[in-house]
Amino acid sequence: MIKDLLVHLEGGTEDNVRLAYAELIANKHDAFVTGLFCNIVPENVYAAGDGSMMAARAASQMQDAAIEHGDETEAQLRVKMDKISTKTELRRLDLTSAQAGHALAAEARTADLMIATRPYNHHTASPELLEAVLFNSGRGVLFVPPAIKPKGDIEQIVVAWRNTREIGKASCRERV
């Protein structure tokens, strides 16, 4: 039974598609929807030498700009989340790109299902984040097609796995 859904949010138009799928599934299962926004901030820069003060100031300005952009995106996401007809929460994580994959996979472990847009062949900021969730969360991930909102109920899904001999034997046993 699905009771907790996690939706990967980036602040773009694809968020509407992911949230539409989340709302459909949440309403069917009376589930809670958590939107997760990973705001990527620049790495800390440590410098020594003649230009160290200028480098530190520039790094600080870049981090401040990333936080400010994250605040604007978060406000827009709150408006989108408020339109969903089920119980919701919006979480924001301010992380460096090196931390984001691990943190997203850890957050996905708290949910029964994570919803994200298919990571390749469309404009996603960082497909490696979604790969980290897929391979490290131990939870189900529903990759929805880009720009296609659900029409009616979901009738078919595709289950994919690693194409190995052991998996092939296990799926043959399941059919019997």
C-alpha positions as a Markdown table, in Angstrom:
| # | Residue | x | y | z |
|---|---|---|---|---|
| 1 | Met | 0.0 | 0.0 | 0.0 |
| 2 | Ile | 1.3 | 3.5 | -0.9 |
| 3 | Lys | 1.0 | 6.0 | 1.9 |
| 4 | Asp | 3.9 | 8.4 | 1.4 |
| 5 | Leu | 4.9 | 9.8 | -2.0 |
| 6 | Leu | 8.0 | 11.9 | -2.6 |
| 7 | Val | 8.1 | 14.1 | -5.6 |
| 8 | His | 11.3 | 15.5 | -7.0 |
| 9 | Leu | 10.8 | 19.3 | -7.7 |
| 10 | Glu | 13.2 | 21.6 | -9.6 |
| 11 | Gly | 11.2 | 24.8 | -10.1 |
| 12 | Gly | 10.4 | 24.3 | -13.8 |
| 13 | Thr | 7.4 | 23.3 | -15.8 |
| 14 | Glu | 8.0 | 19.6 | -15.4 |
| 15 | Asp | 7.0 | 20.0 | -11.7 |
| 16 | Asn | 3.4 | 20.3 | -12.9 |
| 17 | Val | 3.6 | 16.9 | -14.6 |
| 18 | Arg | 5.2 | 15.2 | -11.6 |
| 19 | Leu | 2.7 | 16.8 | -9.3 |
| 20 | Ala | -0.2 | 15.7 | -11.5 |
| 21 | Tyr | 0.9 | 12.0 | -11.2 |
| 22 | Ala | 1.5 | 12.4 | -7.5 |
| 23 | Glu | -2.0 | 13.8 | -7.0 |
| 24 | Leu | -3.6 | 11.0 | -9.0 |
| 25 | Ile | -1.8 | 8.3 | -7.0 |
| 26 | Ala | -2.3 | 10.1 | -3.7 |
| 27 | Asn | -6.0 | 10.4 | -4.2 |
| 28 | Lys | -6.3 | 6.8 | -5.1 |
| 29 | His | -4.4 | 5.6 | -2.1 |
| 30 | Asp | -5.2 | 8.4 | 0.4 |
| 31 | Ala | -1.5 | 9.1 | 0.5 |
| 32 | Phe | 0.6 | 12.0 | 1.7 |
| 33 | Val | 2.6 | 14.0 | -0.9 |
| 34 | Thr | 6.0 | 15.5 | 0.0 |
| 35 | Gly | 7.6 | 17.7 | -2.6 |
| 36 | Leu | 11.4 | 17.8 | -2.3 |
| 37 | Phe | 13.3 | 20.7 | -3.7 |
| 38 | Cys | 17.1 | 20.3 | -3.7 |
| 39 | Asn | 18.5 | 23.8 | -4.1 |
| 40 | Ile | 22.1 | 23.4 | -5.4 |
| 41 | Val | 24.5 | 25.9 | -3.9 |
| 42 | Pro | 28.2 | 26.4 | -4.9 |
| 43 | Glu | 30.9 | 24.5 | -3.1 |
| 44 | Asn | 32.8 | 26.3 | -0.4 |
| 45 | Val | 36.0 | 27.8 | -1.9 |
| 46 | Tyr | 39.1 | 28.1 | 0.2 |
| 47 | Ala | 41.9 | 30.1 | -1.2 |
| 48 | Ala | 45.3 | 31.3 | -0.1 |
| 49 | Gly | 47.6 | 33.9 | -1.6 |
| 50 | Asp | 47.2 | 37.4 | -2.9 |
| 51 | Gly | 43.7 | 37.0 | -4.3 |
| 52 | Ser | 42.2 | 35.0 | -1.4 |
| 53 | Met | 40.0 | 37.8 | 0.0 |
| 54 | Met | 38.5 | 38.5 | -3.5 |
| 55 | Ala | 38.0 | 34.7 | -4.0 |
| 56 | Ala | 36.3 | 34.4 | -0.7 |
| 57 | Arg | 34.0 | 37.4 | -1.4 |
| 58 | Ala | 33.1 | 36.1 | -4.8 |
| 59 | Ala | 32.3 | 32.6 | -3.4 |
| 60 | Ser | 30.1 | 34.2 | -0.7 |
| 61 | Gln | 28.3 | 36.3 | -3.3 |
| 62 | Met | 27.6 | 33.2 | -5.4 |
| 63 | Gln | 26.3 | 31.3 | -2.4 |
| 64 | Asp | 24.0 | 34.2 | -1.4 |
| 65 | Ala | 22.7 | 34.4 | -5.0 |
| 66 | Ala | 22.0 | 30.6 | -4.9 |
| 67 | Ile | 20.1 | 30.9 | -1.6 |
| 68 | Glu | 18.1 | 33.9 | -2.9 |
| 69 | His | 17.2 | 32.0 | -6.1 |
| 70 | Gly | 16.2 | 29.0 | -3.9 |
| 71 | Asp | 14.0 | 31.3 | -1.9 |
| 72 | Glu | 12.2 | 32.4 | -5.1 |
| 73 | Thr | 11.8 | 28.9 | -6.4 |
| 74 | Glu | 10.5 | 27.7 | -3.0 |
| 75 | Ala | 7.8 | 30.3 | -3.0 |
| 76 | Gln | 6.7 | 29.3 | -6.5 |
| 77 | Leu | 6.7 | 25.6 | -5.5 |
| 78 | Arg | 4.6 | 26.4 | -2.4 |
| 79 | Val | 1.9 | 27.9 | -4.7 |
| 80 | Lys | 2.0 | 24.7 | -6.8 |
| 81 | Met | 1.8 | 22.4 | -3.8 |
| 82 | Asp | -1.2 | 24.3 | -2.3 |
| 83 | Lys | -3.2 | 23.5 | -5.4 |
| 84 | Ile | -3.0 | 19.7 | -4.8 |
| 85 | Ser | -6.2 | 18.2 | -3.4 |
| 86 | Thr | -4.4 | 16.0 | -0.8 |
| 87 | Lys | -2.2 | 16.5 | 2.2 |
| 88 | Thr | 1.2 | 17.9 | 1.3 |
| 89 | Glu | 4.5 | 19.2 | 2.6 |
| 90 | Leu | 7.3 | 20.9 | 0.8 |
| 91 | Arg | 10.9 | 20.2 | 1.9 |
| 92 | Arg | 13.9 | 22.2 | 0.8 |
| 93 | Leu | 17.5 | 21.0 | 1.0 |
| 94 | Asp | 20.3 | 23.5 | 0.3 |
| 95 | Leu | 23.1 | 21.3 | -0.9 |
| 96 | Thr | 26.2 | 21.2 | -3.0 |
| 97 | Ser | 26.0 | 19.1 | -6.2 |
| 98 | Ala | 28.4 | 16.6 | -4.5 |
| 99 | Gln | 25.9 | 16.1 | -1.6 |
| 100 | Ala | 22.7 | 16.1 | -3.6 |
| 101 | Gly | 22.6 | 12.5 | -4.9 |
| 102 | His | 23.2 | 10.9 | -1.5 |
| 103 | Ala | 20.7 | 13.3 | 0.2 |
| 104 | Leu | 18.0 | 12.7 | -2.4 |
| 105 | Ala | 18.4 | 8.9 | -2.1 |
| 106 | Ala | 18.2 | 9.2 | 1.7 |
| 107 | Glu | 15.0 | 11.2 | 1.5 |
| 108 | Ala | 13.5 | 8.7 | -0.9 |
| 109 | Arg | 14.0 | 6.0 | 1.7 |
| 110 | Thr | 11.4 | 7.7 | 3.8 |
| 111 | Ala | 8.7 | 7.3 | 1.2 |
| 112 | Asp | 6.9 | 4.4 | -0.4 |
| 113 | Leu | 7.3 | 5.7 | -3.9 |
| 114 | Met | 9.3 | 8.6 | -5.5 |
| 115 | Ile | 8.1 | 10.3 | -8.6 |
| 116 | Ala | 10.5 | 12.0 | -11.0 |
| 117 | Thr | 10.7 | 12.8 | -14.7 |
| 118 | Arg | 12.5 | 10.3 | -16.9 |
| 119 | Pro | 16.1 | 11.5 | -16.5 |
| 120 | Tyr | 17.3 | 11.4 | -20.1 |
| 121 | Asn | 16.1 | 12.8 | -23.4 |
| 122 | His | 14.6 | 15.9 | -21.8 |
| 123 | His | 15.9 | 19.0 | -20.1 |
| 124 | Thr | 16.6 | 18.0 | -16.5 |
| 125 | Ala | 19.2 | 19.9 | -14.6 |
| 126 | Ser | 21.0 | 16.8 | -13.3 |
| 127 | Pro | 20.1 | 13.3 | -14.3 |
| 128 | Glu | 22.8 | 11.8 | -12.0 |
| 129 | Leu | 20.6 | 12.8 | -9.0 |
| 130 | Leu | 17.9 | 10.5 | -10.2 |
| 131 | Glu | 20.3 | 7.7 | -10.9 |
| 132 | Ala | 21.5 | 8.0 | -7.3 |
| 133 | Val | 17.9 | 7.6 | -6.1 |
| 134 | Leu | 17.3 | 4.6 | -8.4 |
| 135 | Phe | 20.4 | 2.7 | -7.4 |
| 136 | Asn | 20.8 | 3.8 | -3.8 |
| 137 | Ser | 17.4 | 4.4 | -2.2 |
| 138 | Gly | 16.0 | 0.8 | -2.1 |
| 139 | Arg | 12.6 | 2.3 | -2.9 |
| 140 | Gly | 10.4 | 2.3 | -5.9 |
| 141 | Val | 10.8 | 5.2 | -8.4 |
| 142 | Leu | 8.2 | 6.1 | -10.9 |
| 143 | Phe | 9.8 | 7.9 | -13.8 |
| 144 | Val | 7.0 | 9.8 | -15.7 |
| 145 | Pro | 7.3 | 10.9 | -19.3 |
| 146 | Pro | 8.3 | 14.6 | -19.8 |
| 147 | Ala | 5.5 | 17.0 | -20.7 |
| 148 | Ile | 2.7 | 14.4 | -20.6 |
| 149 | Lys | 0.2 | 14.7 | -17.7 |
| 150 | Pro | -1.9 | 11.7 | -16.8 |
| 151 | Lys | -5.2 | 11.3 | -18.6 |
| 152 | Gly | -7.5 | 9.4 | -16.3 |
| 153 | Asp | -6.3 | 6.5 | -14.2 |
| 154 | Ile | -2.9 | 4.8 | -14.6 |
| 155 | Glu | -3.6 | 1.5 | -16.2 |
| 156 | Gln | -0.1 | 0.2 | -17.2 |
| 157 | Ile | 3.4 | 0.6 | -15.8 |
| 158 | Val | 6.7 | -0.8 | -16.9 |
| 159 | Val | 8.9 | -2.6 | -14.4 |
| 160 | Ala | 12.5 | -2.6 | -15.3 |
| 161 | Trp | 15.5 | -4.3 | -13.8 |
| 162 | Arg | 19.0 | -5.4 | -14.5 |
| 163 | Asn | 19.1 | -7.9 | -17.3 |
| 164 | Thr | 21.0 | -10.7 | -15.7 |
| 165 | Arg | 20.6 | -14.5 | -15.7 |
| 166 | Glu | 19.6 | -14.6 | -12.0 |
| 167 | Ile | 16.8 | -12.1 | -12.6 |
| 168 | Gly | 15.6 | -13.9 | -15.6 |
| 169 | Lys | 15.3 | -17.2 | -13.6 |
| 170 | Ala | 13.5 | -15.4 | -10.8 |
| 171 | Ser | 10.9 | -13.8 | -13.2 |
| 172 | Cys | 10.3 | -17.2 | -14.9 |
| 173 | Arg | 9.5 | -18.7 | -11.5 |
| 174 | Glu | 7.1 | -15.9 | -10.7 |
| 175 | Arg | 5.1 | -16.7 | -13.9 |
| 176 | Val | 4.6 | -20.3 | -13.0 |
